[in-house]
Amino acid sequence: MTSTNLPNRPKTNQKTDAQRHQDNRPLATDPIQMEIVFGRPSKECQDLGICRINLITDLPNDALRDCTCINHVWVHQNQMGQLHFRFPKNQMNPENLNTQFVDNYFTVQESYIFPEPLRQLFFPRTVIERGRYPVVEGADNLLIVL
């Protein structure tokens, strides 16, 4: 068989990230360091859950900058659209550690709706639903998969 008589091989269906994004498929993201404020948005960040998530550069230089309610978290989205929140234990406020992570669960009492800049980052994910989420404790961090 000469090279002109070779059967046509199907082309692989490799899409760019932008094309998958347009198909409404989740994009896997690299971990991004963020700051999280625990609590319920409707209760002025009291109780259990997620009150605010900010890209570190987006947090205004205000009274919250010194607040012990802020904790650092590394967030990434896997290809299934699940969000992984990884909290370094050595950066956690002990009070938040004891109230937000109880009996190996993290409780979200009120659904958290992502602000627009984060929606673009974690498309198509726009909300973290209320519920109880298992916490996986590692030697140096706590992991929640939402």
VENURSUL-V20165 format. One record per helix or strand. SS is the DSSP state (H for helix, E for strand). FROM is the first residue (numbers start at 1). TO is the last residue. If there is no record, write none. Layout:
((SS & FROM & TO) (SS & FROM & TO))
This chain:
((H & 3 & 5) (H & 17 & 22) (E & 32 & 40) (H & 41 & 43) (E & 46 & 55) (H & 56 & 58) (H & 63 & 66) (E & 70 & 77) (E & 83 & 88) (H & 89 & 91) (H & 94 & 100) (E & 101 & 102) (E & 105 & 108) (E & 112 & 113) (H & 116 & 121) (E & 127 & 128) (E & 131 & 137) (E & 141 & 145))
